[in-house]
Amino acid sequence: MLADARKKLTSRRPIRTGDEKNYQRVLDRLKPFQDTVEVHQKTSKPSSASSSIFRAEANPVTLPAPNRPMAAAYSGLDLLATAVVALDAGYVVRYANQAAENLLGAGARSLIGQRFPGLFADRVALESMLAEALAVHWSYRAQTVDYERPGMEPTPVSCVVTPIDVPGTPLLVEMRPIQEQLRLEREERLLDQQEATRELLRNLAHEIKNPLGGLRGSAQLLERELERADLKEYTQVIIKEADRLQVLLDRLLTPRRAVQLAQVNIHEVLERVRSLVQAEFPAGISVLRNYDPERAGHGGRHRAAHPGGPERGPQCRPGAPFRGECRPGGDYRPANPVRPAGDHSPPAPQAGIGIASDDDGPGVPEDIRDRVFNPLVSGREGGSGIGLALVQTYVQNHGGVVEFDSRPGRTVFTLLLPLA
Amino acid sequence: MKPVWIVDDDRSIRWVFEKALSREGISYNSFASAREALDALSGGAPQVLISDIRMPGQSGIELLQEVKEKHPRCR
């Protein structure tokens, strides 16, 4: 059982690059400790060269020695990038490595002596997991729990518990922050939902176009038959409304067009957007520009993510400034990177530019924030709900991402586009 | 003059074209699918072919390709 526990701990897939080396360094560092154990344990069987702290589990009387500080016994674990705590049978923290101190944002002195489940929001579930692991002596279990600190947002943490036969500390808990992983999973799920919604709408739009054509054509034929001019007013209403619907449907169907990459000066595109915005709001809006001079004249191989008019105009208070910014996107990360299954690590950064717009309007309503990029979802009175869906589609077609941060009085939309 | 062919799975669209062509005194043939039109092709080519693109079975593009192969002068 001890051999199994050690094997599982040491052969577990590294959490991130470099951990393999760290595990080996831990084992190396613990060799002298093992020798010490054997000196004291004259009756113990000779251990193999690869024995580690967990080998000492076979000799419960010697590890850790009563007068040996727990930190010294586990000091090798400080080399790990993985957060590890050792618990006693009452689930009280007896040791926390440096990674655990960093993750939990507290020093070992304050952690040691605290009941481990008490640090988390779902302490009952965690306590039951620890009890079960201890009772059945299963090698480890994983569970996601929220770590709580006063005045801060709960941090989701994945816990792996390993029962070990070490007197005083029968449980070893590894913790991994999974906030980034959860965020990526949520974003991927949202993107999938948005794509499914768009596909549905494309099909629906196509199906509506056909009867609409019949409707418009019939009105045109009818108009030719009408002799009284005043009656033609009725057919004109039908034709105009059919045309309005046609425009809407064409816009829904637009993103299917293939992307045609071409050299473009991003500042020219932004200037065009600015002139359109100012034409749409002739009075009472000022536009502040903040362009990165190094990007002036840069010919990125990207078509503007802006097919014709401003799909999402700024939503400022009358007379208030609207700020536009173009900056190097040094930490740009691709939206849909190709990753091996199960790999939730953040995508590698690549060179890109960031285009941010900042307005002081009412912001995106809380209840539509998860759906704001879906077609036909709008928080603006009279809004078509097409603009942001189109923006996202165009940006994604260019391998970029569009994200936003919104609260009443300040909304920032940022487009991150990779450079060719 | 050869007839104009109308190919569309939507009845209302066919109806509008039929009415408009009748008004102008132009002869026409209507088909509800690309398959029906292709079957009729052995009996003679149309002067002009008006077709929907997205239809069940063969698409309008596939229909036009076959018609062009067999009757290059058809518009």
Interface residues (C-beta under 8 A of the other chain):
Chain A: H206 N210 P211 G213 G214 L215 G217 S218 Q220 L221 R224
Chain B: D8 D10 R11 S12 I13 W15 V16 F17 K19 A20 R23 D52 R54
